């Protein structure tokens, strides 16, 4: 299984703004999102072993 990671910089500017409003911050540096060190979300992707 592989993981597909979504980072803050992957979001459109409007989505970044809405996310920051939702968590109560005004600057991505407050959550260290400006460095993209940790993903905001990780989705597992199953690998088809037969291919």
Secondary structure, DSSP 8 states (H G I E B T S, - for coil): -EEEEE-GGGS-HHHHHHHHHHHT-SSGGGGTGGGT-S-SEEEEE---TT-
